[in-house]
Amino acid sequence: MVSVAGIIGLLVIVLVNSAVTALMTRFFRVRLNTRWGSLVYSLLLCPVVMVVILIVLSGVFKLGANLGSQTAVLLVTVVIPLATGITFDYFWMPAPDEVELPASMD
C-alpha cells in the first residue's frame, strides 16, 4: 500500500523533473540558433539529468513510493515530466525571438 508521504515524495520528484526540463528546454531554445537543435538537445540531455535527479531524490533523500516496476518508475518520473516540461516551454512560454529585452546600460 502506498502511503501519503510516498505520494507526496513522488509528486515532488515529478514537479522537480518537470521544472528542470522546462528550464533546460528554454536554455537550449535561447542559446541555439537552429529550430530542431533545441528539441534534439532537450530529448537527449534532459532525460539524463532527470535520471540523476531521480537517483538523488529517491536514493539519498528517500522520496517517492514503490511503483512496482522499473518501467512504471521511468514512465512516471522521466517520460511524463519530460513531455510536460517540453510542452510547457514550447506552447505556454513565448518564443525567445518574441521576448523584448531591456536596453543595456552601456
N, CA, C and O atoms as a MOPAC input file, in Angstrom:
PM7 MOZYME 1SCF
protein

 N      0.82700 1    -1.17000 1     0.00000 1
 C      0.00000 1     0.00000 1     0.00000 1
 C      0.88200 1     1.24800 1     0.00000 1
 O      1.90100 1     1.29900 1     0.68900 1
 N      0.48700 1     2.23100 1    -0.76600 1
 C      1.24900 1     3.45700 1    -0.90000 1
 C      0.80800 1     4.43800 1     0.18100 1
 O     -0.38700 1     4.64600 1     0.39300 1
 N      1.77500 1     5.03500 1     0.85700 1
 C      1.45300 1     5.99600 1     1.90600 1
 C      1.31700 1     7.40000 1     1.32200 1
 O      1.71300 1     7.66100 1     0.18500 1
 N      0.75600 1     8.28100 1     2.11200 1
 C      0.60300 1     9.67500 1     1.69500 1
 C      1.97100 1    10.31900 1     1.50900 1
 O      2.16500 1    11.09400 1     0.57300 1
 N      2.90800 1    10.01400 1     2.37700 1
 C      4.26100 1    10.55200 1     2.25400 1
 C      4.92900 1    10.06800 1     0.96800 1
 O      5.66700 1    10.82400 1     0.33700 1
 N      4.68200 1     8.82600 1     0.57200 1
 C      5.22200 1     8.30400 1    -0.67900 1
 C      4.65600 1     9.02300 1    -1.89000 1
 O      5.37700 1     9.31400 1    -2.84400 1
 N      3.36000 1     9.30800 1    -1.84800 1
 C      2.72600 1    10.02700 1    -2.95800 1
 C      3.24200 1    11.45200 1    -3.03600 1
 O      3.50300 1    11.95700 1    -4.12800 1
 N      3.39200 1    12.10900 1    -1.88900 1
 C      3.92200 1    13.48000 1    -1.88500 1
 C      5.36100 1    13.49100 1    -2.38600 1
 O      5.73900 1    14.38100 1    -3.14700 1
 N      6.16500 1    12.52200 1    -1.97400 1
 C      7.53200 1    12.42000 1    -2.47200 1
 C      7.58600 1    12.19200 1    -3.97300 1
 O      8.42900 1    12.76400 1    -4.66400 1
 N      6.69000 1    11.35900 1    -4.47400 1
 C      6.61500 1    11.12000 1    -5.91300 1
 C      6.21300 1    12.38700 1    -6.65500 1
 O      6.75600 1    12.67700 1    -7.72100 1
 N      5.27400 1    13.13900 1    -6.10900 1
 C      4.86800 1    14.41100 1    -6.72300 1
 C      6.01300 1    15.42100 1    -6.71700 1
 O      6.16500 1    16.18900 1    -7.66700 1
 N      6.81400 1    15.42600 1    -5.66000 1
 C      7.97800 1    16.31900 1    -5.61100 1
 C      8.95800 1    15.95800 1    -6.72200 1
 O      9.46900 1    16.84300 1    -7.40800 1
 N      9.22000 1    14.68900 1    -6.90000 1
 C     10.13300 1    14.24400 1    -7.95900 1
 C      9.59800 1    14.64000 1    -9.32300 1
 O     10.35000 1    15.14000 1   -10.16000 1
 N      8.30300 1    14.42400 1    -9.56200 1
 C      7.69800 1    14.76800 1   -10.85300 1
 C      7.75300 1    16.27300 1   -11.09300 1
 O      8.08000 1    16.70500 1   -12.19900 1
 N      7.44100 1    17.07500 1   -10.08700 1
 C      7.47300 1    18.52800 1   -10.24900 1
 C      8.88400 1    19.05500 1   -10.46700 1
 O      9.09100 1    19.94200 1   -11.29500 1
 N      9.85600 1    18.52200 1    -9.73300 1
 C     11.24300 1    18.96000 1    -9.92100 1
 C     11.73500 1    18.58200 1   -11.32000 1
 O     12.38100 1    19.38800 1   -11.99000 1
 N     11.43500 1    17.37500 1   -11.75500 1
 C     11.85600 1    16.94900 1   -13.09400 1
 C     11.16500 1    17.76600 1   -14.18400 1
 O     11.78900 1    18.09300 1   -15.19400 1
 N      9.90400 1    18.09700 1   -14.00000 1
 C      9.19800 1    18.93200 1   -14.98500 1
 C      9.81100 1    20.32500 1   -15.05300 1
 O     10.01300 1    20.86400 1   -16.14100 1
 N     10.10800 1    20.91100 1   -13.89100 1
 C     10.70300 1    22.24700 1   -13.86100 1
 C     12.09200 1    22.25100 1   -14.49000 1
 O     12.42600 1    23.16100 1   -15.24900 1
 N     12.90000 1    21.24600 1   -14.18200 1
 C     14.24200 1    21.16000 1   -14.76400 1
 C     14.16400 1    21.00800 1   -16.27800 1
 O     14.94200 1    21.62300 1   -17.00700 1
 N     13.23600 1    20.19900 1   -16.74600 1
 C     13.07800 1    20.02700 1   -18.19500 1
 C     12.64900 1    21.32700 1   -18.85800 1
 O     13.18100 1    21.68300 1   -19.90900 1
 N     11.69700 1    22.04400 1   -18.26500 1
 C     11.25400 1    23.30700 1   -18.84000 1
 C     12.39800 1    24.32400 1   -18.87700 1
 O     12.56000 1    25.04100 1   -19.86400 1
 N     13.18400 1    24.38500 1   -17.81000 1
 C     14.30900 1    25.32300 1   -17.77500 1
 C     15.40200 1    24.94600 1   -18.76700 1
 O     15.96300 1    25.81300 1   -19.43700 1
 N     15.70100 1    23.66300 1   -18.86100 1
 C     16.71900 1    23.23700 1   -19.82600 1
 C     16.26100 1    23.46800 1   -21.25600 1
 O     17.05200 1    23.87700 1   -22.10500 1
 N     14.99300 1    23.21100 1   -21.52600 1
 C     14.46300 1    23.43700 1   -22.87200 1
 C     14.51500 1    24.91600 1   -23.21900 1
 O     14.87300 1    25.28000 1   -24.33900 1
 N     14.15800 1    25.77600 1   -22.26300 1
 C     14.23200 1    27.22000 1   -22.50000 1
 C     15.66900 1    27.64500 1   -22.75200 1
 O     15.92700 1    28.45000 1   -23.64700 1
 N     16.60600 1    27.11600 1   -21.97800 1
 C     18.01500 1    27.43900 1   -22.16800 1
 C     18.47100 1    27.03800 1   -23.56700 1
 O     19.13900 1    27.81700 1   -24.24700 1
 N     18.11700 1    25.83300 1   -23.99900 1
 C     18.51800 1    25.39000 1   -25.33400 1
 C     17.85600 1    26.23000 1   -26.42600 1
 O     18.48300 1    26.52100 1   -27.44400 1
 N     16.60700 1    26.61800 1   -26.22600 1
 C     15.92200 1    27.44100 1   -27.23500 1
 C     16.54500 1    28.82300 1   -27.33800 1
 O     16.59900 1    29.39300 1   -28.42700 1
 N     17.01900 1    29.37500 1   -26.22100 1
 C     17.62200 1    30.70600 1   -26.24300 1
 C     19.02300 1    30.65100 1   -26.82000 1
 O     19.40800 1    31.53600 1   -27.58500 1
 N     19.79300 1    29.63300 1   -26.47000 1
 C     21.19900 1    29.58100 1   -26.85600 1
 C     21.45500 1    29.03500 1   -28.25600 1
 O     22.42600 1    29.43200 1   -28.90000 1
 N     20.60600 1    28.13300 1   -28.73900 1
 C     20.84800 1    27.52600 1   -30.04200 1
 C     20.10000 1    28.29100 1   -31.12500 1
 O     18.96900 1    28.73200 1   -30.92100 1
 N     20.74100 1    28.44300 1   -32.27400 1
 C     20.14700 1    29.20800 1   -33.36200 1
 C     19.36400 1    28.35600 1   -34.34800 1
 O     18.79900 1    28.88900 1   -35.30300 1
 N     19.31800 1    27.06200 1   -34.14100 1
 C     18.58800 1    26.19100 1   -35.04500 1
 C     17.21200 1    25.87100 1   -34.48000 1
 O     16.97900 1    25.96500 1   -33.27500 1
 N     16.31200 1    25.49400 1   -35.37000 1
 C     14.96100 1    25.18900 1   -34.92500 1
 C     14.88500 1    23.80700 1   -34.27100 1
 O     14.22900 1    23.64300 1   -33.24300 1
 N     15.54800 1    22.82200 1   -34.86100 1
 C     15.46400 1    21.45500 1   -34.35800 1
 C     16.51500 1    21.14800 1   -33.31100 1
 O     16.38000 1    20.18100 1   -32.56100 1
 N     17.56900 1    21.96300 1   -33.24800 1
 C     18.65100 1    21.69500 1   -32.30900 1
 C     18.20700 1    21.68000 1   -30.86700 1
 O     18.60300 1    20.80600 1   -30.09400 1
 N     17.38100 1    22.65100 1   -30.50100 1
 C     16.93200 1    22.71300 1   -29.11200 1
 C     16.06200 1    21.51400 1   -28.75200 1
 O     16.14100 1    21.00800 1   -27.63200 1
 N     15.23900 1    21.05800 1   -29.68000 1
 C     14.40300 1    19.89200 1   -29.41500 1
 C     15.24600 1    18.62800 1   -29.28100 1
 O     15.00300 1    17.80300 1   -28.40100 1
 N     16.24000 1    18.48100 1   -30.16000 1
 C     17.10900 1    17.30200 1   -30.10200 1
 C     17.90900 1    17.29300 1   -28.80300 1
 O     18.00300 1    16.26200 1   -28.13700 1
 N     18.48600 1    18.44200 1   -28.44200 1
 C     19.22600 1    18.51500 1   -27.18500 1
 C     18.31200 1    18.24300 1   -25.99700 1
 O     18.70700 1    17.55800 1   -25.05400 1
 N     17.09500 1    18.77500 1   -26.03600 1
 C     16.15300 1    18.54400 1   -24.93400 1
 C     15.80600 1    17.06700 1   -24.80900 1
 O     15.72900 1    16.54000 1   -23.69900 1
 N     15.59800 1    16.40300 1   -25.92500 1
 C     15.23200 1    14.98600 1   -25.88400 1
 C     16.39900 1    14.08600 1   -25.50700 1
 O     16.19300 1    12.97800 1   -25.01200 1
 N     17.62900 1    14.55200 1   -25.73900 1
 C     18.78400 1    13.71700 1   -25.42800 1
 C     19.39900 1    14.01100 1   -24.06000 1
 O     19.82500 1    13.08200 1   -23.37400 1
 N     19.45500 1    15.26600 1   -23.65100 1
 C     20.14400 1    15.61900 1   -22.41400 1
 C     19.22700 1    15.68700 1   -21.19400 1
 O     19.64700 1    15.35400 1   -20.08600 1
 N     17.99900 1    16.10800 1   -21.38500 1
 C     17.08400 1    16.22900 1   -20.24200 1
 C     16.83700 1    14.88800 1   -19.54100 1
 O     16.85500 1    14.85100 1   -18.31000 1
 N     16.60800 1    13.79100 1   -20.26200 1
 C     16.40700 1    12.52700 1   -19.54500 1
 C     17.60800 1    12.10300 1   -18.69900 1
 O     17.43200 1    11.49500 1   -17.64300 1
 N     18.80900 1    12.41100 1   -19.14500 1
 C     19.99800 1    12.05700 1   -18.36200 1
 C     20.00200 1    12.82300 1   -17.04000 1
 O     20.23800 1    12.24500 1   -15.97900 1
 N     19.73700 1    14.12700 1   -17.11500 1
 C     19.69100 1    14.95000 1   -15.90300 1
 C     18.53900 1    14.51300 1   -15.00500 1
 O     18.67300 1    14.50600 1   -13.78100 1
 N     17.41600 1    14.15100 1   -15.60300 1
 C     16.25700 1    13.73200 1   -14.83100 1
 C     16.51900 1    12.41400 1   -14.09900 1
 O     16.06100 1    12.24200 1   -12.96900 1
 N     17.22900 1    11.50600 1   -14.70500 1
 C     17.56100 1    10.23700 1   -14.04000 1
 C     18.50900 1    10.49700 1   -12.87300 1
 O     18.38300 1     9.86600 1   -11.82400 1
 N     19.45500 1    11.41600 1   -13.04500 1
 C     20.35200 1    11.76200 1   -11.94100 1
 C     19.54500 1    12.36700 1   -10.78600 1
 O     19.76200 1    12.01100 1    -9.62700 1
 N     18.62500 1    13.27100 1   -11.09500 1
 C     17.77300 1    13.86200 1   -10.06000 1
 C     16.92300 1    12.78000 1    -9.39400 1
 O     16.75500 1    12.78400 1    -8.17500 1
 N     16.39400 1    11.86600 1   -10.18400 1
 C     15.60500 1    10.76700 1    -9.63600 1
 C     16.43100 1     9.92100 1    -8.67300 1
 O     15.95000 1     9.55800 1    -7.60000 1
 N     17.65800 1     9.60700 1    -9.04300 1
 C     18.52100 1     8.80300 1    -8.17500 1
 C     18.83000 1     9.54700 1    -6.87900 1
 O     18.82000 1     8.95300 1    -5.80100 1
 N     19.10500 1    10.84800 1    -6.98500 1
 C     19.41400 1    11.62600 1    -5.78500 1
 C     18.19300 1    11.74500 1    -4.88200 1
 O     18.28600 1    11.49200 1    -3.68000 1
 N     17.04800 1    12.12800 1    -5.44800 1
 C     15.86200 1    12.34800 1    -4.61700 1
 C     15.30000 1    11.04800 1    -4.04300 1
 O     14.86000 1    11.01800 1    -2.89400 1
 N     15.31100 1     9.98400 1    -4.82900 1
 C     14.73600 1     8.73600 1    -4.32300 1
 C     15.74100 1     7.90500 1    -3.54000 1
 O     15.35100 1     7.14600 1    -2.65300 1
 N     17.02200 1     8.03300 1    -3.85100 1
 C     18.02500 1     7.23700 1    -3.15800 1
 C     18.56600 1     7.90800 1    -1.92200 1
 O     18.56600 1     7.32200 1    -0.83900 1
 N     19.02900 1     9.13800 1    -2.07500 1
 C     19.65300 1     9.84000 1    -0.96200 1
 C     18.59600 1    10.37000 1     0.00800 1
 O     18.71200 1    10.18600 1     1.22000 1
 N     17.56700 1    11.02600 1    -0.52700 1
 C     16.55400 1    11.64700 1     0.32600 1
 C     15.34700 1    10.75300 1     0.60300 1
 O     14.44600 1    11.14100 1     1.34700 1
 N     15.32500 1     9.57400 1     0.01600 1
 C     14.26700 1     8.57200 1     0.26500 1
 C     12.85800 1     9.09600 1    -0.04900 1
 O     11.90600 1     8.77700 1     0.66200 1
 N     12.72700 1     9.90000 1    -1.11600 1
 C     11.41100 1    10.36800 1    -1.53600 1
 C     10.80800 1     9.37700 1    -2.51900 1
 O     11.52700 1     8.60000 1    -3.14800 1
 N      9.49400 1     9.40700 1    -2.64900 1
 C      8.81900 1     8.57900 1    -3.63600 1
 C      8.20400 1     7.33900 1    -3.03700 1
 O      8.39400 1     7.01100 1    -1.86600 1
 N      7.46000 1     6.66500 1    -3.88700 1
 C      6.75100 1     5.45600 1    -3.48400 1
 C      7.22400 1     4.28500 1    -4.34000 1
 O      7.80400 1     4.48400 1    -5.40800 1
 N      6.98100 1     3.09000 1    -3.87700 1
 C      7.30500 1     1.89200 1    -4.63700 1
 C      6.23000 1     1.70600 1    -5.70500 1
 O      5.07900 1     1.40000 1    -5.39200 1
 N      6.61300 1     1.89300 1    -6.96300 1
 C      5.64800 1     1.77600 1    -8.06200 1
 C      5.55600 1     0.36400 1    -8.61500 1
 O      4.69400 1     0.09600 1    -9.45200 1
 N      6.40300 1    -0.53500 1    -8.18200 1
 C      6.27000 1    -1.92900 1    -8.56400 1
 C      7.18100 1    -2.39500 1    -9.67500 1
 O      7.61300 1    -3.54800 1    -9.66500 1
 N      7.48800 1    -1.53800 1   -10.63400 1
 C      8.34400 1    -1.96900 1   -11.73600 1
 C      9.21200 1    -0.80700 1   -12.20400 1
 O      8.88900 1     0.36000 1   -11.98100 1
 N     10.31100 1    -1.14500 1   -12.85000 1
 C     11.21600 1    -0.12300 1   -13.37900 1
 C     10.55600 1     0.67500 1   -14.50000 1
 O     10.80600 1     1.87100 1   -14.65000 1
 N      9.72000 1     0.01400 1   -15.27600 1
 C      9.02800 1     0.69100 1   -16.37300 1
 C      8.08700 1     1.75800 1   -15.84100 1
 O      8.01900 1     2.85800 1   -16.38900 1
 N      7.36900 1     1.44400 1   -14.78700 1
 C      6.45400 1     2.42700 1   -14.19600 1
 C      7.22500 1     3.60300 1   -13.61900 1
 O      6.79400 1     4.75000 1   -13.74100 1
 N      8.35500 1     3.32700 1   -12.99500 1
 C      9.17200 1     4.40200 1   -12.42500 1
 C      9.65600 1     5.33200 1   -13.51900 1
 O      9.53000 1     6.55000 1   -13.39100 1
 N     10.20800 1     4.78400 1   -14.59400 1
 C     10.70000 1     5.62200 1   -15.68700 1
 C      9.56900 1     6.36700 1   -16.38100 1
 O      9.74500 1     7.51600 1   -16.78600 1
 N      8.43500 1     5.74400 1   -16.52300 1
 C      7.29200 1     6.40600 1   -17.15300 1
 C      6.80100 1     7.57500 1   -16.31200 1
 O      6.58700 1     8.67100 1   -16.82900 1
 N      6.62300 1     7.34400 1   -15.02200 1
 C      6.04500 1     8.37200 1   -14.15200 1
 C      7.04600 1     9.47400 1   -13.81800 1
 O      6.66100 1    10.64000 1   -13.73400 1
 N      8.30800 1     9.13700 1   -13.62800 1
 C      9.26500 1    10.14000 1   -13.16000 1
 C     10.16900 1    10.71800 1   -14.24100 1
 O     10.86800 1    11.70000 1   -13.98700 1
 N     10.17700 1    10.14000 1   -15.43700 1
 C     11.02700 1    10.67500 1   -16.51000 1
 C     10.20500 1    11.04000 1   -17.73900 1
 O     10.28400 1    12.17700 1   -18.20400 1
 N      9.43000 1    10.12800 1   -18.27000 1
 C      8.74000 1    10.37200 1   -19.53700 1
 C      7.63400 1    11.42200 1   -19.38400 1
 O      7.55100 1    12.34600 1   -20.19300 1
 N      6.80100 1    11.29600 1   -18.37900 1
 C      5.70700 1    12.25700 1   -18.19300 1
 C      6.24300 1    13.65000 1   -17.86600 1
 O      5.76800 1    14.61700 1   -18.46200 1
 N      7.21500 1    13.81100 1   -16.94400 1
 C      7.76600 1    15.15300 1   -16.72700 1
 C      8.50600 1    15.70500 1   -17.94500 1
 O      8.49800 1    16.91600 1   -18.17000 1
 N      9.14000 1    14.84300 1   -18.72800 1
 C      9.80600 1    15.30100 1   -19.94600 1
 C      8.78400 1    15.88700 1   -20.91000 1
 O      8.98500 1    16.97600 1   -21.44700 1
 N      7.70700 1    15.17800 1   -21.12700 1
 C      6.65700 1    15.67800 1   -22.01700 1
 C      6.01900 1    16.94500 1   -21.45500 1
 O      5.73800 1    17.88100 1   -22.20400 1
 N      5.79100 1    16.98200 1   -20.16200 1
 C      5.18100 1    18.15200 1   -19.53700 1
 C      6.09700 1    19.37000 1   -19.62800 1
 O      5.63800 1    20.45500 1   -19.98400 1
 N      7.36600 1    19.21400 1   -19.31700 1
 C      8.30400 1    20.33300 1   -19.35400 1
 C      8.51200 1    20.88400 1   -20.75400 1
 O      8.52500 1    22.10000 1   -20.94500 1
 N      8.67500 1    20.00700 1   -21.73200 1
 C      8.85200 1    20.46300 1   -23.10800 1
 C      7.57900 1    21.12800 1   -23.61500 1
 O      7.64200 1    22.16300 1   -24.27900 1
 N      6.43800 1    20.55100 1   -23.31100 1
 C      5.16600 1    21.14700 1   -23.71800 1
 C      4.97800 1    22.50600 1   -23.07200 1
 O      4.53600 1    23.44800 1   -23.73000 1
 N      5.30700 1    22.62200 1   -21.79700 1
 C      5.19500 1    23.89700 1   -21.09200 1
 C      6.02000 1    24.96700 1   -21.77800 1
 O      5.54000 1    26.08100 1   -21.98600 1
 N      7.26100 1    24.64500 1   -22.13300 1
 C      8.12500 1    25.65000 1   -22.73500 1
 C      7.71600 1    25.98300 1   -24.16100 1
 O      7.72400 1    27.15500 1   -24.53800 1
 N      7.36300 1    24.99500 1   -24.95700 1
 C      7.06700 1    25.25900 1   -26.35700 1
 C      5.69400 1    25.88600 1   -26.57000 1
 O      5.53200 1    26.69500 1   -27.48400 1
 N      4.70600 1    25.53800 1   -25.75700 1
 C      3.35100 1    26.01000 1   -26.01700 1
 C      2.88300 1    27.11600 1   -25.08800 1
 O      2.03400 1    27.91200 1   -25.49000 1
 N      3.39400 1    27.20500 1   -23.86400 1
 C      2.91100 1    28.21000 1   -22.94800 1
 C      3.81000 1    29.43400 1   -22.91500 1
 O      3.32000 1    30.56100 1   -22.85500 1
 N      5.12600 1    29.22400 1   -22.95200 1
 C      6.07900 1    30.33500 1   -22.91800 1
 C      6.21400 1    30.94200 1   -24.31300 1
 O      6.13100 1    30.21700 1   -25.30500 1
 N      6.42300 1    32.26000 1   -24.41100 1
 C      6.63600 1    32.86500 1   -25.73100 1
 C      7.97400 1    32.41700 1   -26.31800 1
 O      8.90000 1    32.05100 1   -25.59400 1
 N      8.04700 1    32.45400 1   -27.62800 1
 C      9.28900 1    32.08700 1   -28.29900 1
 C     10.38000 1    33.07900 1   -27.90800 1
 O     10.08300 1    34.24500 1   -27.64700 1
 N     11.63100 1    32.63900 1   -27.86500 1
 C     12.71600 1    33.55400 1   -27.47400 1
 C     12.82700 1    34.78000 1   -28.37700 1
 O     13.25700 1    35.84000 1   -27.92200 1
 N     12.45200 1    34.65700 1   -29.63300 1
 C     12.52600 1    35.79200 1   -30.55300 1
 C     11.46100 1    36.83900 1   -30.25900 1
 O     11.63500 1    38.00600 1   -30.60900 1
 N     10.37700 1    36.44900 1   -29.63000 1
 C      9.27000 1    37.36400 1   -29.35500 1
 C      9.45700 1    38.16900 1   -28.07400 1
 O      8.72100 1    39.12800 1   -27.84300 1
 N     10.41500 1    37.80600 1   -27.24700 1
 C     10.62900 1    38.48900 1   -25.97400 1
 C     11.51600 1    39.70000 1   -26.19300 1
 O     12.60700 1    39.59400 1   -26.75200 1
 N     11.03100 1    40.86100 1   -25.74200 1
 C     11.81900 1    42.09100 1   -25.86100 1
 C     12.66700 1    42.25400 1   -24.59500 1
 O     12.15900 1    42.21200 1   -23.47500 1
 N     13.94000 1    42.43700 1   -24.80300 1
 C     14.86100 1    42.61700 1   -23.68900 1
 C     15.07000 1    44.09800 1   -23.43200 1
 O     15.00700 1    44.89500 1   -24.36900 1
 N     15.31500 1    44.48700 1   -22.19200 1
 C     15.56400 1    45.89500 1   -21.90700 1
 C     16.89900 1    46.33600 1   -22.50600 1
 O     17.79800 1    45.52100 1   -22.71700 1
 N     17.01300 1    47.62500 1   -22.77300 1
 C     18.24400 1    48.16300 1   -23.35100 1
 C     19.35600 1    48.05100 1   -22.32300 1
 O     19.11800 1    48.15500 1   -21.12000 1
 N     20.56900 1    47.84000 1   -22.80700 1
 C     21.70700 1    47.72000 1   -21.90100 1
 C     22.09700 1    49.08800 1   -21.36300 1
 O     21.77400 1    50.11600 1   -21.95800 1
 N     22.78000 1    49.09100 1   -20.25800 1
 C     23.16300 1    50.32800 1   -19.59300 1
 C     24.51400 1    50.86700 1   -20.08900 1
 O     25.02500 1    51.83400 1   -19.52300 1
 N     25.09100 1    50.27500 1   -21.11500 1
 C     26.41500 1    50.70100 1   -21.61100 1
 C     26.37400 1    52.04900 1   -22.22000 1
 O     27.39900 1    52.54900 1   -22.68200 1

